[in-house]
Amino acid sequence: MCGIVGYVGPRQASDVLLGGLARLEYRGYDSAGAAIMSEDELVVVRRVGKLVNLREAIAGKPVPGTVGIGHTRWATHGAPNEENAHPHVDCSGKIAVVHNGIIENYMELREELAANGHVLRSETDTETVAHLVESYYEGDLTAAVIKTVRRLTGAYALAIVHLEDPGTIVAARVDSPLIIGIGDGENIVASDIPAVLEFTREVLVLEDGDVATVTANGVSVVDAAGRPADSEMMHIEWDLAAAEKGGYEDFMLKEIHEQPRAIRETLRGRMDATGKMQLSELQMTEAQLAAVERVFIVACGTSYHAAVVAKSLIEQWARIPVEVEVSSEFRYGNPIVGEDTLVVAITQSGETTDTLAAVREARRRGAKVFAITNVVGSRVTRETDGVIYTHAGPEIGVAATKTFTAQIAALTVLALKLAQANGMLDQKRVEALWEELSHIPEIVEAILADANDIAECAAEYKDANSSLFLGRGMGVPVAMEGALKLKEISYIHAEAYAAGEMKHGPIALITSEVPVVVVATQGHTYEKVVSNIQEVRARGARVIAVATHGDQDIQRHAEHVLYIPAVSEALSAIPATVPMQLLSYHIAKLRGCNVDQPRNLAKSVTVE
Ligand code: F6R
C-alpha cells in the first residue's frame, strides 16, 4: 500500500510531489523517491526512511523540472533499502516507474527479461515494468504501456514517464486505487485524493484496466480493450483531514472497511494453476512440510486470537497438534519445542518485544521459526527463517482490525498448505475450501454494506459497565477478539468465555445490566450455543447474537441479532468478527472515546 503522485504542469514538480507524498505518507513510509524530467535528463532521487529524508536530499540538490513522478513505499517485495525504493528505471535510465500493488508473475517476467539481456538492479516486482516498457517502446509511451500491462497479472497502480516523451505521464491501474486531479493547465496523478486537494477538487477516477495519458492540458483514457473509456468525474467536498481518512470519521472505521481489500491482497496468488497452495516464502519442500509433526504458535493480543483460529484449522484439516501460547508466557516458560516443531510467530507490527523474545527462545531450542507480519523489513523478518506477509497496508488505528482478518486469511492458507502436503485433505476438498475462502472478501463487503442495525444496537448498550462474550468452537477466538476490541476502545469491562464454561463460574456475574454477546452462527455446536443463551437469559441477561442469515429462530432467544451471510463453520471467523468490530466501534464513539488512540495503548509494544 504505497503512495503515488505524478505531476505535469507549470509548477516545480518536486514541490508538488513532496507536498502530495506528505499527504499520502499514512499509506506507507519505509522509503521514498522521485523521478523528475530535468532539462534533457531524467533525474531519480531515492532515500530510505521517512519522506523527510527525500525532502532533505532534494533541498540539498534541487532538481528543476515541471514533470515528475514520486512514491512513498510500503515494502512488499524486497527489503526497504535504496535499491528497492521507487522509482525504478529501465536499462537506459530514460523510463521511470512508480507502482502500488503486487505483480504476481514478476518472477517469470524477471527471468524472461534477464534472458533478453535486461539488467535488473532491485529485488522488486516493480522493476520488471520499467524493462517491459523499454522492450515495447517504439516511439509511443501509451502504446508501450498498454502492451506492458497485458503481460502483468496481479494488482497495480502505475505512473510512468519517458525522457523521450517529456510532457507526458502514463498511468494504469488494476485492483489498486488511482485517480487524476484535473487542474487548469496542470494534472496530478495520485493513489489517493488527499494528494491533489491543494490544487483541485475535480477528480477523475480510473477504473480497473484503464490506461490514461496525462499531459498538462488534457487526459485521455482507454479501457482494457483499448476503447476510449467512460471515466467518472467527481467533485470532492471533503477537507484534508476527512480525505486522509477516506471520508470516514476515524482511521479505525476506514480500516474496518478496508478489510475486503486486505484479505483479497493477502490471498492473492496463493493457489497456483495446478491447484497447489503457494507458500514459497517458507522455503520448505513438500516433503519437509509433510513431515511436520507439531506446530507451536506464539503471539500477543489480537494476534494471539488469530493463533487460536489457526490452531483449530490446522488441527482440523492437517491433523497436526498445535499449541498456542502468549509470547510473554512462552519466553519465560520451559516450552517443549525442538527441531521437529514448526514455530509460527504472529505479529502485525513485527516489533513486539515479547514475541521477538519468544522467537529467539524457540530458535535457541532448535526450532524453525516463521513469522506472519504486516510490515516488511520489521525486526521479526530479520530474526526468523521465513516470513508470510499479510498485505493489509499500514494500520494506523491502534486497535487491530484489518491486520487481524488478514492474519486469519494467511493462516488459513498455511493450514490448507499443511493439509495438502501431508495428504489429510484431498485435492477436491482443498479446491472447494480455497474457492470459498476466495469469496470471503465479498462476504465482508456484504456485512459492511448492511451494518445500520449494529449502530442502533450499540446505542442500547453504550452505558454498560461490564459485558460477556461467548462462543463455541470457532466462536471462541471470535468472542475473545470481540471482548478485547470492546474493552480497549470503549473501556467497558468485557470478558470472553467458551460458552460451555459459563456454568462453571462466570454465570454468577449475569444480571440484566451485563449484556452478553454470543457468536451463534451455524455450526455443529449451534444447538448447544442456543442452550447457553437460554441459560443466561433465564438469569435476566440481554443477549446480542451474531447469527447466520436465514436463522429466524434465533430472534426468539436474543434481544438483538446481527446477521452475517452463510459461510462454512471453518471459515466463519473473519465474517463473524466484523460485526464485533463495528459494535465496539459504535459503542466507543457513543461514549465519546478516541477510537484511534485509546488510552494507555501503543501501536507497537516494544517494551516488556
Ligand atoms: C489489539 C491490539 C494488540 C496487538 C498486540 C500484538 O487491538 O492491537 O493486542 O494485537 O499488541 O501486536 P503485534 O501483532 O504487532 O505483535
Residues whose N, C-alpha, C, O or C-beta is under 5 A from the ligand:
A	BS01	F6R	C300 G301 T302 S303 I346 T347 Q348 S349 G350 T352 V398 A399 A400 K603 V605
